Amino acid sequence: MKCNEGVTILACATDISMLDEALLKPGRLDRHFLVDLPNFEDRAQIIQGYHRAGCTEISPAKTEGLNAAEMKSLVNSLMNI
């Protein structure tokens, strides 16, 4: 058994082009997943979850370009949390 068998490494970057090319060579970080910004429908679902928490002041149209964490921060600021 190899000493690194069964080991999984997970890395995250906001811009893959900023990573050192050595990390992207075959056999290193072999799988790449793009997690894009939420679309209108996704933002509506995220906001719907916050409606249950009492925040009704946000519309999906006004949150274009925000990721889920930024939307949570916006909700928290509106709810004075």
C-alpha positions as CSV (number, residue, x, y, z in Angstrom):
1,M,0.0,0.0,0.0
2,K,1.3,3.4,-0.9
3,C,1.6,5.9,1.9
4,N,-0.7,8.4,0.1
5,E,-3.4,5.9,-1.0
6,G,-6.8,7.0,0.0
7,V,-5.8,10.6,0.5
8,T,-7.9,13.3,-1.1
9,I,-6.9,16.9,-1.4
10,L,-9.5,19.6,-2.0
11,A,-8.4,23.0,-3.1
12,C,-10.4,26.2,-3.9
13,A,-9.5,29.3,-5.8
14,T,-11.5,32.3,-6.9
15,D,-9.5,32.5,-10.2
16,I,-7.9,29.3,-11.5
17,S,-5.6,31.4,-13.8
18,M,-3.9,32.7,-10.6
19,L,-2.8,29.2,-9.6
20,D,0.8,28.1,-10.2
21,E,0.9,26.0,-13.4
22,A,2.7,23.2,-11.5
23,L,-0.4,22.5,-9.5
24,L,-2.4,22.0,-12.7
25,K,-0.1,19.5,-14.3
26,P,-1.5,16.0,-14.8
27,G,-1.4,13.8,-11.7
28,R,-1.7,16.7,-9.3
29,L,-5.1,18.3,-9.1
30,D,-6.8,16.2,-11.7
31,R,-10.4,17.3,-11.4
32,H,-11.5,20.8,-11.8
33,F,-15.0,22.0,-11.0
34,L,-16.4,25.4,-11.8
35,V,-18.9,26.7,-9.3
36,D,-20.4,29.7,-11.0
37,L,-22.4,32.6,-9.6
38,P,-26.0,31.7,-8.9
39,N,-28.4,32.5,-11.8
40,F,-31.8,34.3,-11.3
41,E,-33.6,31.2,-10.3
42,D,-30.9,30.1,-7.8
43,R,-30.8,33.6,-6.3
44,A,-34.6,33.4,-5.9
45,Q,-34.3,30.1,-4.0
46,I,-31.6,31.5,-1.8
47,I,-33.7,34.5,-1.0
48,Q,-36.7,32.3,-0.4
49,G,-34.7,30.6,2.4
50,Y,-34.0,34.0,4.0
51,H,-37.7,34.9,3.8
52,R,-38.3,32.2,6.3
53,A,-35.8,33.9,8.5
54,G,-37.8,37.1,8.3
55,C,-36.0,39.0,5.5
56,T,-38.4,40.1,2.7
57,E,-36.6,43.2,1.4
58,I,-34.4,41.6,-1.3
59,S,-35.3,40.7,-4.9
60,P,-33.3,38.4,-7.1
61,A,-33.0,41.1,-9.7
62,K,-31.1,43.3,-7.3
63,T,-28.6,40.6,-6.4
64,E,-27.1,39.9,-9.8
65,G,-23.4,39.3,-9.6
66,L,-23.5,38.3,-5.9
67,N,-22.5,34.9,-4.6
68,A,-24.4,33.1,-1.9
69,A,-22.0,34.3,0.9
70,E,-22.4,37.9,-0.3
71,M,-26.2,37.5,-0.3
72,K,-26.1,36.1,3.3
73,S,-24.0,39.2,4.3
74,L,-26.6,41.4,2.7
75,V,-29.5,39.7,4.5
76,N,-27.6,39.9,7.8
77,S,-27.0,43.6,7.3
78,L,-30.7,44.2,6.5
79,M,-31.8,42.2,9.6
80,N,-29.2,44.0,11.8
81,I,-27.4,40.7,12.7
